[in-house]
Amino acid sequence: NALEQSPRALILPVYEADDADISSMIEQTLAKAGLAIDPDAKFLLMERVGTGRALMQRELEKLALYAMGQDRIGLADVEASCSGGAEFETGDLADAMFAGEIEDSDRMFGVLVQSGIDAGRLLGAAHLHALKLQDLRLAIDAGSRMEQVLRGARPPIFFKRMPAFQLQLGLWPLVNLMQASTTLAAAVTQARLNASLAEAIANRAVLAVARNARALAADRR
């Protein structure tokens, strides 16, 4: 592209850390502040923040400040400090979509966008959720027990979301998950190319997946 060909441009690759790197980063950063963190609290922090180092560093600084005077960070501390100020999380939206909760999906999408979360980010999170379900479904279809697959998931699934994953995996065959992933990936691309229409594109994709899930649930009755 133009940047690669320009003698005045410098392109630096930025690699996202993996789960083990981020887990170690969390423990080491908090240890410098004299804090330890419970395993379930760490899993929730990783689920909410992701594996971006810069964002995680900011969240850890905020978390350490919130927990000042303590020697250990628990689940309640992460829930209070790293909620992002929204009534719902991106994971809540993904769970509603893939459970076929059309009205809740639409409402959560609106609340999250109004709270300042970019519509493209919501699409990206939903796409990653579809890919994760796809990987889990593959393992189950290969003969592994659902409980075993969920416990061994990487990154770990926060225990409060386990029932939601069980419900979704009970609804979605692999072929449908692949179709949902394709739908969401296409919507992500469209939203990036049409910034002014990103919210409408994202909302349409969210509802399409939720309707698909509801149809799958109706077929199982």
Secondary structure, DSSP 8 states (H G I E B T S, - for coil): -HHHH-TT----------HHHHHHHHHHHHHHTT-EE-HHHHHHHHHHH-S-HHHHHHHHHHHHHHTTT-SEE-HHHHHHHSSTT-SS-HHHHHHHHHTT-HHHHHHHHHHHHHTT--HHHHHHHHHHHHHHHHHHHHHHHTT--HHHHHHT-SS---GGGHHHHHHHHHH--HHHHHHHHHHHHHHHHHHHH-GGGHHHHHHHHHHHHHHHHHHHHHHH-
